[in-house]
Amino acid sequence: MDELLGLPEWLAKLLFVAFFLLMLGAYGFYAIGKAHGQLAARRPNPSREEFMQMMAGCCSNEASAFLWAKALEYVRPKLNPHPDDRLGEDLCIDDDDFGMDWPREWAELKEFHESNMPDWPEGWPVTIRNYGRWLDMAPTTSSPRT
């Protein structure tokens, strides 16, 4: 039996897998949108200026602006970032993005090697506010990029 539904068996299998992956992606997109909508309904949705004011006593303006831009890439158009949002749980941002990519981009921006980033403080929840504090714990002077 080399054909299924009038298609070669290999093509039927390929179409089945492609359809499954498409449905999986659509469900993920729907679930993230729903989670962002629920989050927007239960907390204030600050403007950029309000966000910067909320972060003012916690970290530098440069760290706040960096986090606003990075988080906004993931949560637009239903939501704006809030300092108390948990990156993985509330904003549904993949931990590889904020665990590996963002520190590398911050280190490049501040002109030091990413290996000089401090360890994440024990017991700190991974909120935008704490992430800004952690970014400011990084070296303030440039070091050789090795």
C-alpha positions in Angstrom: 0.0 0.0 0.0 2.1 2.9 -1.3 -0.7 5.4 -1.4 -2.9 7.0 1.1 -5.9 9.1 0.0 -4.5 9.1 -3.5 -1.2 10.6 -2.4 2.2 8.8 -2.1 2.6 7.6 1.5 5.7 9.8 2.1 3.8 12.9 1.0 0.8 12.0 3.2 3.1 11.6 6.2 4.9 14.9 5.4 1.6 16.7 5.1 0.3 15.2 8.4 3.5 16.3 10.3 3.3 19.8 8.7 -0.3 20.2 9.7 0.4 19.0 13.2 3.3 21.6 13.6 1.0 24.3 12.1 -1.7 23.5 14.7 0.8 23.4 17.5 2.2 26.8 16.5 -1.3 28.3 16.2 -2.2 27.0 19.7 1.0 28.5 21.1 0.2 31.9 19.5 -3.4 31.7 20.8 -2.3 30.7 24.4 0.3 33.5 24.6 -2.2 36.1 23.4 -4.8 34.9 25.9 -2.2 35.0 28.8 -1.2 38.5 27.8 -4.9 39.6 27.6 -5.6 38.2 31.1 -2.4 39.9 32.5 -3.5 43.2 30.9 -6.9 42.9 32.6 -5.5 42.4 36.1 -2.8 45.1 36.3 -2.0 48.6 35.0 -0.6 48.9 31.5 2.0 51.6 31.9 3.2 53.9 29.1 7.0 54.1 28.5 7.2 57.2 30.7 5.3 55.6 33.5 7.4 52.4 33.2 10.6 54.5 33.4 9.3 56.3 36.5 8.4 53.0 38.2 11.9 51.6 37.5 13.7 54.9 38.6 14.6 53.8 42.1 15.6 50.3 41.2 18.1 50.6 38.3 19.7 52.9 35.8 17.6 54.6 33.1 19.8 52.8 30.6 18.8 49.4 32.0 15.2 50.4 32.2 15.1 51.6 28.5 16.9 48.4 27.5 14.3 46.2 29.3 11.4 48.2 28.0 12.6 47.7 24.4 13.4 44.0 24.9 10.1 43.1 26.7 8.0 45.2 24.3 9.2 43.0 21.4 7.4 40.0 23.0 4.2 41.6 24.4 2.9 44.0 21.8 0.2 44.9 20.8 -2.0 43.8 23.8 0.3 44.7 26.6 3.1 46.9 27.8 5.8 45.7 30.2 5.3 46.3 33.9 8.2 46.2 36.4 6.6 43.5 38.5 5.9 41.2 35.6 7.7 37.8 35.8 9.5 37.3 32.5 8.7 33.6 32.0 5.4 33.1 33.8 3.6 36.4 33.1 5.1 37.5 29.8 5.7 34.0 28.4 9.2 34.9 27.3 11.4 31.9 26.7 14.1 31.6 29.3 16.8 31.2 26.7 16.0 34.7 25.4 16.3 36.5 28.8 18.8 34.0 30.2 21.3 34.1 27.3 20.4 36.6 24.6 19.6 39.6 26.7 22.8 39.4 28.8 24.9 39.1 25.7 23.2 42.2 24.1 23.6 44.1 27.4 27.3 43.2 27.5 27.7 44.3 23.9 25.9 47.6 24.7 28.1 48.2 27.7 31.3 47.0 26.0 32.3 44.1 28.2 32.3 40.4 27.8 29.2 38.6 28.7 31.1 36.1 30.9 31.6 39.1 33.3 27.9 39.2 34.1 27.3 38.3 37.8 25.4 35.2 38.8 21.7 35.6 39.4 21.1 36.4 43.1 19.7 33.5 45.0 16.0 33.8 45.8 15.3 36.7 43.5 12.2 36.2 41.3 12.8 36.9 37.6 10.8 40.1 37.3 11.7 43.0 35.1 12.5 45.1 38.1 15.0 42.5 39.5 16.4 42.0 36.0 17.2 45.7 35.8 18.9 45.5 39.2 20.9 42.5 38.0 22.0 44.3 34.8 23.3 47.2 36.9 25.4 44.7 38.9 27.5 44.1 35.8 30.8 45.8 35.3 30.7 49.5 34.7 34.0 49.7 32.9 34.9 47.9 29.7 37.2 44.9 29.8 39.0 43.1 27.1 36.6 41.0 25.0 38.1 37.5 25.2 
